[in-house]
Amino acid sequence: MKAAVSARGVANLQQKLLAWFRHHRRDLPWRATRDPYRIWVAEVMLQQTRIAAVIPYYHRFLGRFPTVESLAAARPSEVLQHWSGLGYYSRARNLHDAAKQIVASHAGKFPGSLDEALGLPGIGDYTAAAVLSIAYDLPLAVLDGNVARVLARLGAVRGDLRQPRRWQALKRRAGALLARNSPADWNQALMELGEIVCRPQIPRCGECPLSCGCRAFVKNLTGEIPAPRKKRAPVQVQIAAAILCDPQGRTLVVKDPGAHDGVLFSRLWQFPAVQVVASAETELTKHIRATLGIELLSLKPLATARHAVTFRNITLLPFLAPVPQLPKRHRTRIVALNRLRELPLSSATHKIAAAAKLRAQQSALEDP
C-alpha cells in the first residue's frame, strides 16, 4: 500500500471529515448515548444487518433488557425470542454469554481495556475498537467493510481487500489516520462516509469531503476499487416442513435440526422438516414417521415461500398435517398455532407459519 500522506495532509483530511460528519451525521438511537452496553448491543446487531432493520429490534431489545444485569439474568430462550427475525443467532447467544461474564468478572461494566474486551464471547477486533472508542474515547481505529472501502479508494488499493496481508496493511493505515483526540467521532465518520457516500456501487464522489485527495477518484478507478469478492455459486435447496395440527388448534415444534442443514433454522424452535430431492410428500412422511412415530393420514400443501441463507437459495414447501393427537418427545414442544410468536423462531419458520395462517384465513372466508 502506498504511503502516506504528510502530517499536514493527515490533519487536513481529519479536519475535513470531522466537519462533514458534524454536519451530516444521522440521528441514530445509539448515538444518543455513551453507555457502553447500549453501544455494544447496537454494534452486535449491526453486524451484517442493515440499519433500518436493526432500529426496531434495538428499541425492543433494550426495552426488555435495559441493563447488562437484566440481560445476564434472562433465560436464553427469552433472549433468542427478542432476537427472533434478526438472523445470525450466534450473535445473540454470544451477547448473552458475554453479559454474564461482564456481570461476573467486570462488576457489570463493559471492560475498558482492549485485552479484556477481546476476552468476551463474540467480541473481535472491530467490535472491541468500536465500543471502546465510542464509549470511552480510547484511541483505537476501527476497520470494517465500509472503512476498508474508503481507505482503499483513498490510496487506490487494488485487489481483494480481505486478503490477509492487504487487510493488515489497511489496519495500519486506519491507525495512522485516526484522529486520536476525537476517536469516537472519527470512527463513526469513516463508517458513515463509507455507508452513505463511498458506496460499493455508484459512489457519490461529488458529495465526498475527501475526493480531492482520493487517488481512486483522481484516476477514475472508483468503479474498480475495491475488487469484487468472489462469491460461492448459489445452491438450490428444497425443504419440506410439516405443520402438525391437532383438533385443539395446537402444533408441534422441535429443536432437532432434522435431515437438513442446521443453519437454516438457526437451532431455534422449528416445524419438523427435511431436505427433499424428489417427492416432498413422500420424504416428509418418512421423516415424520421415523422421528416422531406418526403415521400421517394426509398432507395438505400450503403456499410455498422463498428464503435465502448465505449461498443457499431455498424453496420452503410447507404442508398442513392434521393429526388426532400430538406426540410428546424429547426436544419437542406443543403450542397453540396462534401463540407461535411467543417462541424464538427463525425467519424461515415464520414464513412457514405464515402459510398456515393464510390457509386459515382463506378457510374462514369460504365457510358460510
Buried (B, 14 or more C-beta within 10 A) or exposed (E): BEEEBEEEEBEBBBEBBBEBBEEBEEEBEBBEBEBBBBBBBBBBBBBEBEBEBBBEBBEEBBEEBEBBBBBBEBEEEBBBBBBBBBBBBEBBBBBBBBBBBBBEEBEBEBBBEBEBBBBBBBBEBBBBBBBBBBBBBBBBBBBBBBBBBBBBBBBBBBEEBEEEEBEEBBBEBBBEBBBEEBBBBBBBBBBBBBBEBBBEEEBEBEEBBBBEBBBBBEEEBBEEBBEEEEEEEEEEBBBBBBBBBBEEEBBBBBBBBBBBBEEBBBBBBBBBBBBBEEEBBEBBBBBBEEBBEBEBEEBBBBBBBEBEBEEBEBBBBBBBBBBEEBBEEEEBBBBEBEEBEEBBBBBBBBBBBBBBBEBBEEEEEEEE
